[in-house]
């Protein structure tokens, strides 16, 4: 993988990833462990699917994890 890819930069700096499954994220995504995948609910345009999926994942998975399970978040 080229070093310039954003996913590699984020991972090397300890950033959690919530992204569409493309590029290196297809191989690196272990849902809830290395980050979260978003998108492709099949309703509307791809951009609308990604946005709806991101907000849903933030509201129901990512932010509750941060607020209630600090050890797992870290």
Phi and psi in radians as a Rosetta constraint file:
Dihedral C 1 N 2 CA 2 C 2 CIRCULARHARMONIC -1.134 0.35
Dihedral N 2 CA 2 C 2 N 3 CIRCULARHARMONIC 2.468 0.35
Dihedral C 2 N 3 CA 3 C 3 CIRCULARHARMONIC -1.137 0.35
Dihedral N 3 CA 3 C 3 N 4 CIRCULARHARMONIC -0.305 0.35
Dihedral C 3 N 4 CA 4 C 4 CIRCULARHARMONIC -1.372 0.35
Dihedral N 4 CA 4 C 4 N 5 CIRCULARHARMONIC -0.099 0.35
Dihedral C 4 N 5 CA 5 C 5 CIRCULARHARMONIC -1.223 0.35
Dihedral N 5 CA 5 C 5 N 6 CIRCULARHARMONIC 2.336 0.35
Dihedral C 5 N 6 CA 6 C 6 CIRCULARHARMONIC -1.022 0.35
Dihedral N 6 CA 6 C 6 N 7 CIRCULARHARMONIC -0.660 0.35
Dihedral C 6 N 7 CA 7 C 7 CIRCULARHARMONIC -1.065 0.35
Dihedral N 7 CA 7 C 7 N 8 CIRCULARHARMONIC -0.701 0.35
Dihedral C 7 N 8 CA 8 C 8 CIRCULARHARMONIC -1.215 0.35
Dihedral N 8 CA 8 C 8 N 9 CIRCULARHARMONIC -0.679 0.35
Dihedral C 8 N 9 CA 9 C 9 CIRCULARHARMONIC -1.104 0.35
Dihedral N 9 CA 9 C 9 N 10 CIRCULARHARMONIC -0.781 0.35
Dihedral C 9 N 10 CA 10 C 10 CIRCULARHARMONIC -1.090 0.35
Dihedral N 10 CA 10 C 10 N 11 CIRCULARHARMONIC -0.831 0.35
Dihedral C 10 N 11 CA 11 C 11 CIRCULARHARMONIC -1.073 0.35
Dihedral N 11 CA 11 C 11 N 12 CIRCULARHARMONIC -0.695 0.35
Dihedral C 11 N 12 CA 12 C 12 CIRCULARHARMONIC -1.226 0.35
Dihedral N 12 CA 12 C 12 N 13 CIRCULARHARMONIC -0.257 0.35
Dihedral C 12 N 13 CA 13 C 13 CIRCULARHARMONIC -1.879 0.35
Dihedral N 13 CA 13 C 13 N 14 CIRCULARHARMONIC 0.192 0.35
Dihedral C 13 N 14 CA 14 C 14 CIRCULARHARMONIC 1.304 0.35
Dihedral N 14 CA 14 C 14 N 15 CIRCULARHARMONIC 0.388 0.35
Dihedral C 14 N 15 CA 15 C 15 CIRCULARHARMONIC -1.511 0.35
Dihedral N 15 CA 15 C 15 N 16 CIRCULARHARMONIC 2.319 0.35
Dihedral C 15 N 16 CA 16 C 16 CIRCULARHARMONIC -1.312 0.35
Dihedral N 16 CA 16 C 16 N 17 CIRCULARHARMONIC 2.562 0.35
Dihedral C 16 N 17 CA 17 C 17 CIRCULARHARMONIC -1.993 0.35
Dihedral N 17 CA 17 C 17 N 18 CIRCULARHARMONIC 2.286 0.35
Dihedral C 17 N 18 CA 18 C 18 CIRCULARHARMONIC -2.276 0.35
Dihedral N 18 CA 18 C 18 N 19 CIRCULARHARMONIC 1.834 0.35
Dihedral C 18 N 19 CA 19 C 19 CIRCULARHARMONIC -2.644 0.35
Dihedral N 19 CA 19 C 19 N 20 CIRCULARHARMONIC 2.885 0.35
Dihedral C 19 N 20 CA 20 C 20 CIRCULARHARMONIC -1.191 0.35
Dihedral N 20 CA 20 C 20 N 21 CIRCULARHARMONIC 2.675 0.35
Dihedral C 20 N 21 CA 21 C 21 CIRCULARHARMONIC -1.428 0.35
Dihedral N 21 CA 21 C 21 N 22 CIRCULARHARMONIC 1.638 0.35
Dihedral C 21 N 22 CA 22 C 22 CIRCULARHARMONIC -2.623 0.35
Dihedral N 22 CA 22 C 22 N 23 CIRCULARHARMONIC 2.930 0.35
Dihedral C 22 N 23 CA 23 C 23 CIRCULARHARMONIC 0.984 0.35
Dihedral N 23 CA 23 C 23 N 24 CIRCULARHARMONIC -2.422 0.35
Dihedral C 23 N 24 CA 24 C 24 CIRCULARHARMONIC -1.243 0.35
Dihedral N 24 CA 24 C 24 N 25 CIRCULARHARMONIC -0.322 0.35
Dihedral C 24 N 25 CA 25 C 25 CIRCULARHARMONIC -1.178 0.35
Dihedral N 25 CA 25 C 25 N 26 CIRCULARHARMONIC -0.445 0.35
Dihedral C 25 N 26 CA 26 C 26 CIRCULARHARMONIC -1.028 0.35
Dihedral N 26 CA 26 C 26 N 27 CIRCULARHARMONIC -0.732 0.35
Dihedral C 26 N 27 CA 27 C 27 CIRCULARHARMONIC -1.489 0.35
Dihedral N 27 CA 27 C 27 N 28 CIRCULARHARMONIC -0.530 0.35
Dihedral C 27 N 28 CA 28 C 28 CIRCULARHARMONIC -1.576 0.35
Dihedral N 28 CA 28 C 28 N 29 CIRCULARHARMONIC -0.318 0.35
Dihedral C 28 N 29 CA 29 C 29 CIRCULARHARMONIC -1.301 0.35
Dihedral N 29 CA 29 C 29 N 30 CIRCULARHARMONIC 2.038 0.35
Dihedral C 29 N 30 CA 30 C 30 CIRCULARHARMONIC -2.057 0.35
Dihedral N 30 CA 30 C 30 N 31 CIRCULARHARMONIC 1.779 0.35
Dihedral C 30 N 31 CA 31 C 31 CIRCULARHARMONIC -0.849 0.35
Dihedral N 31 CA 31 C 31 N 32 CIRCULARHARMONIC 2.132 0.35
Dihedral C 31 N 32 CA 32 C 32 CIRCULARHARMONIC 1.416 0.35
Dihedral N 32 CA 32 C 32 N 33 CIRCULARHARMONIC -0.090 0.35
Dihedral C 32 N 33 CA 33 C 33 CIRCULARHARMONIC -1.946 0.35
Dihedral N 33 CA 33 C 33 N 34 CIRCULARHARMONIC -1.035 0.35
Dihedral C 33 N 34 CA 34 C 34 CIRCULARHARMONIC -1.622 0.35
Dihedral N 34 CA 34 C 34 N 35 CIRCULARHARMONIC -0.144 0.35
Dihedral C 34 N 35 CA 35 C 35 CIRCULARHARMONIC 2.640 0.35
Dihedral N 35 CA 35 C 35 N 36 CIRCULARHARMONIC -2.723 0.35
Dihedral C 35 N 36 CA 36 C 36 CIRCULARHARMONIC -2.433 0.35
Dihedral N 36 CA 36 C 36 N 37 CIRCULARHARMONIC 2.509 0.35
Dihedral C 36 N 37 CA 37 C 37 CIRCULARHARMONIC -1.626 0.35
Dihedral N 37 CA 37 C 37 N 38 CIRCULARHARMONIC 2.594 0.35
Dihedral C 37 N 38 CA 38 C 38 CIRCULARHARMONIC -2.316 0.35
Dihedral N 38 CA 38 C 38 N 39 CIRCULARHARMONIC 2.815 0.35
Dihedral C 38 N 39 CA 39 C 39 CIRCULARHARMONIC 1.751 0.35
Dihedral N 39 CA 39 C 39 N 40 CIRCULARHARMONIC 3.072 0.35
Dihedral C 39 N 40 CA 40 C 40 CIRCULARHARMONIC 1.030 0.35
Dihedral N 40 CA 40 C 40 N 41 CIRCULARHARMONIC 0.955 0.35
Dihedral C 40 N 41 CA 41 C 41 CIRCULARHARMONIC -1.571 0.35
Dihedral N 41 CA 41 C 41 N 42 CIRCULARHARMONIC -0.003 0.35
Dihedral C 41 N 42 CA 42 C 42 CIRCULARHARMONIC 1.418 0.35
Dihedral N 42 CA 42 C 42 N 43 CIRCULARHARMONIC 0.068 0.35
Dihedral C 42 N 43 CA 43 C 43 CIRCULARHARMONIC -2.064 0.35
Dihedral N 43 CA 43 C 43 N 44 CIRCULARHARMONIC 2.073 0.35
Dihedral C 43 N 44 CA 44 C 44 CIRCULARHARMONIC 1.529 0.35
Dihedral N 44 CA 44 C 44 N 45 CIRCULARHARMONIC -2.951 0.35
Dihedral C 44 N 45 CA 45 C 45 CIRCULARHARMONIC -1.244 0.35
Dihedral N 45 CA 45 C 45 N 46 CIRCULARHARMONIC 2.787 0.35
Dihedral C 45 N 46 CA 46 C 46 CIRCULARHARMONIC -0.974 0.35
Dihedral N 46 CA 46 C 46 N 47 CIRCULARHARMONIC -0.679 0.35
Dihedral C 46 N 47 CA 47 C 47 CIRCULARHARMONIC -1.128 0.35
Dihedral N 47 CA 47 C 47 N 48 CIRCULARHARMONIC -0.731 0.35
Dihedral C 47 N 48 CA 48 C 48 CIRCULARHARMONIC -1.163 0.35
Dihedral N 48 CA 48 C 48 N 49 CIRCULARHARMONIC -0.687 0.35
Dihedral C 48 N 49 CA 49 C 49 CIRCULARHARMONIC -1.068 0.35
Dihedral N 49 CA 49 C 49 N 50 CIRCULARHARMONIC -0.797 0.35
Dihedral C 49 N 50 CA 50 C 50 CIRCULARHARMONIC -1.101 0.35
Dihedral N 50 CA 50 C 50 N 51 CIRCULARHARMONIC -0.774 0.35
Dihedral C 50 N 51 CA 51 C 51 CIRCULARHARMONIC -1.123 0.35
Dihedral N 51 CA 51 C 51 N 52 CIRCULARHARMONIC -0.825 0.35
Dihedral C 51 N 52 CA 52 C 52 CIRCULARHARMONIC -1.077 0.35
Dihedral N 52 CA 52 C 52 N 53 CIRCULARHARMONIC -0.745 0.35
Dihedral C 52 N 53 CA 53 C 53 CIRCULARHARMONIC -1.151 0.35
Dihedral N 53 CA 53 C 53 N 54 CIRCULARHARMONIC -0.714 0.35
Dihedral C 53 N 54 CA 54 C 54 CIRCULARHARMONIC -1.096 0.35
Dihedral N 54 CA 54 C 54 N 55 CIRCULARHARMONIC -0.865 0.35
Dihedral C 54 N 55 CA 55 C 55 CIRCULARHARMONIC -1.114 0.35
Dihedral N 55 CA 55 C 55 N 56 CIRCULARHARMONIC -0.663 0.35
Dihedral C 55 N 56 CA 56 C 56 CIRCULARHARMONIC -1.131 0.35
Dihedral N 56 CA 56 C 56 N 57 CIRCULARHARMONIC -0.796 0.35
Dihedral C 56 N 57 CA 57 C 57 CIRCULARHARMONIC -1.138 0.35
Dihedral N 57 CA 57 C 57 N 58 CIRCULARHARMONIC -0.706 0.35
Dihedral C 57 N 58 CA 58 C 58 CIRCULARHARMONIC -1.073 0.35
Dihedral N 58 CA 58 C 58 N 59 CIRCULARHARMONIC -0.845 0.35
Dihedral C 58 N 59 CA 59 C 59 CIRCULARHARMONIC -1.175 0.35
Dihedral N 59 CA 59 C 59 N 60 CIRCULARHARMONIC -0.728 0.35
Dihedral C 59 N 60 CA 60 C 60 CIRCULARHARMONIC -1.759 0.35
Dihedral N 60 CA 60 C 60 N 61 CIRCULARHARMONIC -0.275 0.35
Dihedral C 60 N 61 CA 61 C 61 CIRCULARHARMONIC -2.201 0.35
Dihedral N 61 CA 61 C 61 N 62 CIRCULARHARMONIC -1.046 0.35
Dihedral C 61 N 62 CA 62 C 62 CIRCULARHARMONIC -1.217 0.35
Dihedral N 62 CA 62 C 62 N 63 CIRCULARHARMONIC -0.932 0.35
Dihedral C 62 N 63 CA 63 C 63 CIRCULARHARMONIC -1.178 0.35
Dihedral N 63 CA 63 C 63 N 64 CIRCULARHARMONIC -0.695 0.35
Dihedral C 63 N 64 CA 64 C 64 CIRCULARHARMONIC -1.075 0.35
Dihedral N 64 CA 64 C 64 N 65 CIRCULARHARMONIC -0.626 0.35
Dihedral C 64 N 65 CA 65 C 65 CIRCULARHARMONIC -1.091 0.35
Dihedral N 65 CA 65 C 65 N 66 CIRCULARHARMONIC -0.795 0.35
Dihedral C 65 N 66 CA 66 C 66 CIRCULARHARMONIC -1.064 0.35
Dihedral N 66 CA 66 C 66 N 67 CIRCULARHARMONIC -0.731 0.35
Dihedral C 66 N 67 CA 67 C 67 CIRCULARHARMONIC -1.365 0.35
Dihedral N 67 CA 67 C 67 N 68 CIRCULARHARMONIC -0.485 0.35
Dihedral C 67 N 68 CA 68 C 68 CIRCULARHARMONIC -2.039 0.35
Dihedral N 68 CA 68 C 68 N 69 CIRCULARHARMONIC -0.288 0.35
Dihedral C 68 N 69 CA 69 C 69 CIRCULARHARMONIC -2.393 0.35
Dihedral N 69 CA 69 C 69 N 70 CIRCULARHARMONIC 1.243 0.35
Dihedral C 69 N 70 CA 70 C 70 CIRCULARHARMONIC -1.008 0.35
Dihedral N 70 CA 70 C 70 N 71 CIRCULARHARMONIC -0.706 0.35
Dihedral C 70 N 71 CA 71 C 71 CIRCULARHARMONIC -1.064 0.35
Dihedral N 71 CA 71 C 71 N 72 CIRCULARHARMONIC -0.800 0.35
Dihedral C 71 N 72 CA 72 C 72 CIRCULARHARMONIC -1.189 0.35
Dihedral N 72 CA 72 C 72 N 73 CIRCULARHARMONIC -0.639 0.35
Dihedral C 72 N 73 CA 73 C 73 CIRCULARHARMONIC -1.027 0.35
Dihedral N 73 CA 73 C 73 N 74 CIRCULARHARMONIC -0.796 0.35
